[in-house]
Amino acid sequence: MKMNKKTIIIIAVVAVVLVAAIVLGVVLLGGEKAPENTEKDYSLGMGVVVNFDQAKAQINATVATVVLDAEGKIVSCRIDVAQNTVTIANGAVDTTKVYETKMELGTRYGMGQDEITDANSWMDNNGDKKVLEWDVQTKEFEKYVVGMTGTQVAALASNLQTVNGHLISKDEALLSAGCTIQITDFIDAVAKACNDEQKSTFKTDKTFTLGVAANSFDDGSKDGTVKVYTDFAASVVVDGKIVASLNDAVQPTMTYANDVVTATSYKGTKRELKGDYGMGQDEITDANSWMDNDKNGVVKEWFEQSAAFSAYVVGKTGAQVKALGNDLQTVNGHLISKDEALLNAGCSIQISAIIEVVAESVTNAR
């Protein structure tokens, strides 16, 4: 049968319609799956380890932050140390001293050695005739623990050796990468971060960066007592905005006499202490009314207020977090937020230092 041009066109159109119908039927019957959501679940944890060197009037606070995947394995890790050596002279503490972390000091920390001599051989723990700077060695440890669980990190403590008085790794992979420093506090802080029961969770299908920061300050050292405290923050950043954040603080003290430290005291971070920190008040009276900064008749515990602030900064850039410092009010001698959203969430504590350290953690994200 001879078909004209019009008939051929009609047949072709019908064929296309039939093919489309068949494809649609296959999809509806489940033969072709729709694209899956590629977002993955993560959690952000932070851990802090504090110890003292009384002879040096020194407070060492090691902070670690990790991002874990859904299986509890480390995807990213960041570490820093606030090594605060206090100057005590003529019965008084130098309260004007500026404290920087080891990461902030970088090459100014002075660990890096290109040439090993008799004078500095005590620093060459693995005998390879060189010593990398502290920040470089620490970044190698950060990479080393990626893929590990908290349990596996904690187990690293059983594979150490003592060299030149330092507990360093036995693993040639880590030593060859240049990390030959004592890693006991690294191990403890990272393991604590992995097991942080106050983790912050988030989802993303994008590449993220992770930053940690630590800011130390003198909170009124006098009359034989040293009060050099440190605030910490960790932030996960996607496209310049925070997707998860945590903040914490420590308030270790030292007592001294005749310019010599005689005792030390540290109970834990504010988040770790929870209700034992003692800020929470269910009933406001004349005696504790100075704590009720927003006059709502209740004061949440510090760790709860900290969590409220961490949730509040999600979606903000580092610049936007820093700008929060321009919108504070003084109540009961504390610089608190003016934003009703944050106050209603229960965060009515002084947040000036928290703002600074969180903004800095975003800047440090890498």
C-alpha positions in Angstrom: 0.0 0.0 0.0 1.4 3.3 -1.1 1.3 6.0 1.7 1.2 9.6 1.1 3.4 12.1 3.0 0.5 13.1 5.4 -0.1 9.4 6.3 3.6 8.9 7.1 3.7 12.0 9.4 0.6 10.8 11.3 2.1 7.3 11.8 5.4 8.8 13.1 3.5 11.0 15.6 1.5 8.0 16.9 4.8 6.1 17.3 6.4 8.8 19.4 3.3 9.0 21.6 3.3 5.3 22.2 7.0 5.3 23.1 6.4 8.1 25.6 3.5 6.3 27.1 5.6 3.1 27.5 8.4 5.1 29.2 5.9 6.8 31.5 4.4 3.5 32.4 7.8 2.0 33.3 8.6 5.0 35.6 5.2 4.8 37.3 5.7 1.0 37.9 9.1 1.7 39.5 11.3 0.5 36.7 13.1 3.9 36.7 14.0 5.4 40.1 13.8 9.2 40.7 17.2 10.8 41.6 18.1 10.1 45.2 18.8 12.9 47.8 22.6 13.1 47.9 22.6 15.0 51.3 24.6 13.2 53.9 24.3 13.2 57.7 27.1 14.6 59.8 27.8 15.6 63.4 30.1 18.2 64.9 31.8 17.5 68.2 34.4 19.4 70.3 36.7 18.2 73.1 39.0 20.1 75.5 41.8 18.8 77.6 43.5 21.1 80.3 46.6 20.5 82.2 49.1 22.7 84.1 52.9 23.2 84.3 53.2 24.7 87.8 56.9 25.4 87.5 56.3 27.6 84.4 53.0 29.1 85.7 51.5 27.7 82.6 48.0 26.6 81.6 47.7 24.3 78.6 44.3 23.9 77.0 44.1 21.6 73.9 41.0 21.9 71.8 39.9 19.5 69.1 36.9 19.5 66.9 35.8 16.8 64.5 33.1 16.2 61.9 31.9 12.6 61.9 29.9 10.8 59.2 26.8 8.7 59.8 29.1 5.7 60.8 30.9 7.7 63.4 34.1 8.1 61.4 36.1 11.3 61.3 35.7 13.2 58.1 37.6 16.3 59.2 39.6 17.3 62.3 41.1 20.6 63.6 43.3 21.1 66.7 44.8 24.0 68.5 46.4 24.7 71.9 46.1 27.7 74.2 49.4 27.5 76.0 49.1 30.4 78.4 52.2 31.2 80.4 51.4 33.7 83.1 53.9 36.3 84.2 54.0 36.8 87.9 56.4 39.4 89.4 56.6 41.3 92.7 53.4 39.5 93.9 51.3 40.5 90.9 50.2 39.0 87.6 50.7 40.9 84.4 47.0 41.3 83.4 47.8 43.1 80.2 49.5 40.2 78.6 48.1 39.1 75.2 47.8 35.3 74.7 47.9 33.7 71.3 47.3 30.0 70.4 50.0 27.8 68.9 48.2 27.9 65.5 48.1 31.7 65.7 51.8 31.9 66.4 52.7 29.7 63.4 56.4 30.0 62.7 56.7 32.4 65.7 56.2 29.4 68.0 59.8 28.5 67.2 59.7 24.7 67.0 60.8 24.3 63.4 64.4 23.4 62.9 66.1 23.0 59.5 69.4 21.9 61.0 70.0 19.7 64.0 72.9 20.4 66.2 74.0 19.2 69.7 72.1 22.2 71.1 68.7 21.3 69.6 69.0 17.5 69.1 66.5 17.0 72.0 63.8 18.2 69.6 64.6 15.6 66.9 62.5 12.8 68.3 62.7 10.5 65.3 66.3 11.2 64.3 65.6 12.4 60.8 67.7 15.5 61.3 64.8 18.0 61.0 61.9 19.2 63.0 58.8 20.7 61.4 57.0 23.7 63.0 54.2 22.9 65.5 51.4 23.9 63.2 52.7 21.8 60.4 53.1 18.7 62.7 49.6 19.2 64.1 48.0 19.4 60.6 49.6 16.0 59.9 48.0 14.5 62.9 44.7 16.0 61.9 45.0 14.2 58.5 46.2 11.0 60.2 43.0 10.5 62.2 40.6 11.0 59.3 38.7 7.8 58.8 39.1 6.7 62.4 36.3 6.4 65.1 36.7 7.8 68.5 37.5 4.3 69.8 40.3 4.0 67.3 41.7 7.4 68.2 41.7 6.6 71.9 43.5 3.3 71.1 46.5 5.3 69.7 47.5 5.9 73.3 48.6 2.3 73.5 51.0 2.7 70.6 53.3 5.4 71.9 57.0 5.5 72.8 59.1 7.8 75.0 61.8 9.7 73.2 63.6 12.7 74.7 61.0 12.7 77.5 58.1 13.0 75.0 55.4 10.4 74.3 55.4 10.2 70.5 53.8 7.8 68.1 55.4 4.5 67.1 53.7 4.6 63.7 56.2 5.2 60.9 53.4 6.6 58.7 52.8 9.5 61.2 56.5 10.0 62.0 57.5 10.1 58.3 54.8 12.7 57.7 56.7 14.9 60.2 54.5 14.6 63.3 57.1 13.7 66.0 55.8 15.8 68.9 54.1 14.5 72.0 50.5 13.6 71.0 48.9 12.5 74.3 46.7 15.6 74.6 45.8 15.4 70.9 44.6 11.9 71.3 42.5 12.7 74.4 41.0 15.9 72.9 40.1 14.2 69.6 38.6 11.2 71.4 36.5 13.5 73.6 35.3 15.4 70.5 34.2 12.1 68.9 32.3 11.2 72.0 30.8 14.7 72.6 27.2 14.0 73.8 26.3 17.6 72.9 27.2 17.2 69.3 25.6 19.4 66.7 24.1 17.6 63.7 23.8 18.8 60.1 23.1 17.6 56.5 24.8 18.7 53.4 25.6 17.5 49.9 28.3 20.2 49.4 32.0 20.5 50.3 32.5 22.1 53.7 35.3 23.5 55.7 35.9 23.2 59.5 37.4 25.8 61.8 38.3 26.0 65.5 39.3 29.0 67.6 40.5 29.7 71.1 40.7 33.1 72.8 42.3 33.6 76.2 42.0 36.6 78.6 42.7 37.6 82.1 39.5 37.8 84.1 40.9 39.7 87.1 43.9 37.9 88.5 44.9 39.4 91.9 45.4 38.7 95.5 47.3 35.4 94.9 44.9 34.0 92.3 45.4 33.6 88.6 42.3 33.8 86.4 43.3 33.3 82.8 40.2 31.8 81.0 39.7 30.6 77.5 36.7 30.6 75.1 36.5 28.0 72.3 34.4 27.7 69.2 34.1 25.3 66.3 32.1 25.9 63.1 31.3 24.0 59.9 31.1 26.3 56.9 29.4 25.8 53.5 29.4 28.5 50.9 30.6 31.0 53.5 27.8 30.3 55.9 27.7 28.4 59.2 25.8 25.0 59.0 26.8 23.9 62.5 28.6 25.5 65.4 29.6 24.8 69.0 31.1 27.0 71.7 32.6 26.2 75.1 34.8 27.8 77.8 37.2 26.9 80.6 37.9 28.7 83.9 41.0 27.1 85.3 42.7 28.9 88.2 46.2 28.9 89.8 47.1 30.2 93.2 50.5 31.7 93.9 52.7 33.0 96.7 56.1 34.7 96.5 55.7 34.7 92.7 55.5 30.9 92.6 52.4 28.9 91.7 51.5 26.7 94.7 48.2 25.1 93.5 45.9 24.6 90.5 42.2 24.0 90.1 40.1 22.9 87.1 36.7 21.2 87.2 35.9 20.8 83.5 34.5 22.9 80.6 31.3 24.8 81.1 29.5 22.4 78.7 30.9 19.4 80.5 29.8 20.7 83.9 26.2 21.1 82.8 24.1 21.7 85.9 27.2 21.6 88.1 28.3 24.9 86.7 25.5 26.4 88.8 24.0 29.1 86.5 20.6 27.5 86.1 17.8 29.1 88.3 14.2 27.9 88.3 13.1 30.6 90.7 14.2 34.2 90.7 14.5 35.9 94.1 16.1 39.1 95.4 19.3 37.1 96.0 19.7 35.9 92.4 17.8 38.5 90.4 21.1 39.8 89.1 21.3 36.7 86.9 17.9 37.2 85.3 19.1 39.5 82.6 16.0 39.3 80.4 13.6 39.5 83.4 11.6 36.4 82.3 11.8 34.7 85.7 14.1 31.9 84.8 17.8 31.4 84.0 18.9 28.4 81.9 22.1 26.6 82.6 25.2 27.8 80.8 25.4 24.8 78.4 21.8 25.3 77.4 22.4 29.0 76.7 25.5 28.1 74.7 23.5 25.6 72.6 20.9 28.3 71.9 23.6 30.6 70.6 25.1 27.9 68.5 21.7 27.3 66.9 21.2 31.0 66.4 24.3 31.5 64.3 23.4 28.8 61.8 23.0 30.4 58.4 25.2 33.4 59.2 28.5 34.3 57.8 31.5 35.1 60.0 31.0 38.8 59.3 27.3 38.6 60.3 28.3 36.9 63.5 30.9 39.5 64.3 28.3 42.2 63.6 26.2 40.8 66.4 28.6 42.7 68.7 27.1 45.9 67.5 23.7 45.0 68.8 24.2 44.4 72.5 22.8 45.9 75.6 24.2 46.2 79.1 22.0 44.5 81.8 23.2 43.7 85.3 26.7 44.6 84.1 26.5 42.0 81.3 26.6 42.6 77.5 23.7 40.6 76.3 21.8 40.5 73.0 19.0 42.9 72.1 17.4 40.3 69.8 14.2 38.9 71.2 14.6 35.7 69.2 17.8 34.8 71.0 16.6 36.0 74.4 13.4 33.9 74.0 15.5 30.9 73.1 17.0 31.3 76.6 20.4 32.9 75.8 20.6 35.9 78.0 24.2 35.6 79.1 27.0 37.9 78.2 27.9 36.9 74.6 30.6 39.4 73.6 33.5 36.9 73.9 31.4 34.1 72.4 30.6 36.3 69.3 34.4 37.0 68.8 35.5 33.3 69.1 32.7 32.0 66.9 33.4 34.6 64.2 37.1 33.7 64.5 36.3 29.9 64.0 34.6 30.8 60.7 37.7 32.8 59.6 39.9 29.8 60.6 37.8 27.3 58.6 39.9 25.3 56.1 
